[in-house]
Amino acid sequence: MSLSQYGPIAGLVGQAYDALASMSTTRLVLTLLINIPLLSIAFNVIYQLLPKDKSLPPVVWHWFPWFGSAAAYGEDPIKFFFDCKEKYGNVFTFVLLGRRVTAALTPAGNNFILGGKHTVFSAEDAYTHLTTPVFGKDVVYDCPNELLMEQKKFVKFGLSTDNLRQYVGMIEQEVLQFMKDDASFKIFQMNDINEWGSFDVLKAISELTILTASRTLQGKEVRANITKEYAEVYSDLDGGFTPLHFMFPNLPLESYRKRDAAHKKISDFYVSIIEKRRANPGQEEEHDMIAALMNQKYRVGRPLQDHEIAHIMIALLMAGQHTSSASGSWSLLHIADRPDIADALYEEQVKHFRQSDGTWRTPEFEELRDLPVLDSVIRETLRIHPPIHSIMRAVREDVVVPPTLAAPSEDGRYVIPKGHVVVSSAAISQVDPMLWKNANAWDPTRWSDPEGVAAQAYKQYDDAEGAKVDFGFGLVSKGTESPYQPFGAGRHRCIGEQFAYLQLGTIISTFVRQIEMRLPETGMPAPNYHTMITLPKAPRNILYRRRNFD
Ligand code: HEM
């Protein structure tokens, strides 16, 4: 396109040049300093008004260059995505702090991105700058994708049914002990008081998640070391896993220095556990992940090195901590909000696990997955509150958008250029009113209708008899086309799903057996999207009363 097509614009540029050329240096510098931001906004606006290459997805309108849609996306990505879907369709590009991010919404969008080739849609390119300083070298997104697939296979080995069976009783004990000890359960601890107490649900469930994960997966040495000092180091590491660190991997700030120091401390701690275990073989058999990883070899025949085991352990700690504590917190908040569902959960527990002498029996692992009310409470919570709202991949080569996903442009197709980041969002397809009845209502009963949308979506996601793929870590349901995919789909699908259900199921059952719960007047908290994982905003207290008071 030639400049002459923009005659008036070229004229304005010429006049501006003449004006600047006639100024003194000081005045010129001052004028530029004041006017550059205004000019860049003006140029950004003009640029967006110019005719565009029709094969590119539409770009979301934004006033500020570089900053783009960061405020709207950062504040409420769900509202932002639904608004953009209405204006621009299923596929659109937005500017996010200098990056071009293209969203592909609906189940077809999920399938396009999560079912696409990993050589085109790269998770490691999208995430490594955030994860490698936290997890460490040579694992997850700091190694070729094929190695990650092998690492996932090793972890799955550690999550064997045999190991999971051992965990139910351990988790139950941790929860009961916590309720006996924690200051926010003071009223519970006083047997003979029929009063309501209150606890901050996110605080309680976060602590329980780390206690139960360390008792089971992380191993007895980690559990024994969950001290105040450990909590501080963990918190420093966690402080390096934020949207700020995702957007800017290396700023000269305290949180970055603390992140790096904490990584080293925790990594050294795991390595010391491994060395001690190697030096004392033949001790009592452990059912934790360190034991499982110490026995694994890559396909080429080499065993995992100590630092790789340590870094995988950190990755698992980070992958499971906020996802499970967010899901557990939202589950309890909704249970507190719906006494009818709480009663149904309690009755289910009584029916299966209350013994004739009035005491409770610990469920078997298999029994936990066979409790329809509990199962549907967790599924429904993960539908409305999937902890990860945006799954990202970096595009390594130009990729054509299938016409089933976005209406073709004039020349017949959209192309997402190499260098864009793409986003799929189960948080949208899971509450899309075009797909779900009463999409935003938390209603666990939707999962018990065998003909309903929920059952169909679940079958697509987790079909025991359906299409299975092996990406290198065992057969998994394809699941990429389902509107319901809280654990992701395709080759990067979560391997912690069974563990998460076990952990959440045991925590929720134990709470429901022991206490009645209600929401205070402040009601259901709003979601906080400023963190990597969608958590309930404060205040997020739950009122409770001991159940067995006569
Ligand atoms: C991957 C969700 C718990 C380990 C994922 C992904 C999602 C997810 C959405 C896909 C990410 C992507 O495609 O970019 C959840 C939820 C959880 C949970 C909702 C709990 C409610 C856990 C736990 C563990 C774990 C407890 C470990 C024990 C992993 C691993 C991956 C993964 C290793 C694979 C990453 C990859 O292949 O790139 N999870 N997760 N997750 N998750 Fe989970």
Boltz pocket constraint, residues with backbone or C-beta under 6 A from the ligand:
constraints:
  - pocket:
      binder: B
      contacts: [[A, 123], [A, 148], [A, 152], [A, 155], [A, 315], [A, 316], [A, 319], [A, 320], [A, 321], [A, 323], [A, 324], [A, 327], [A, 386], [A, 387], [A, 388], [A, 391], [A, 392], [A, 485], [A, 486], [A, 487], [A, 488], [A, 489], [A, 491], [A, 492], [A, 493], [A, 494], [A, 495], [A, 496], [A, 497], [A, 499], [A, 500]]
      max_distance: 6.0
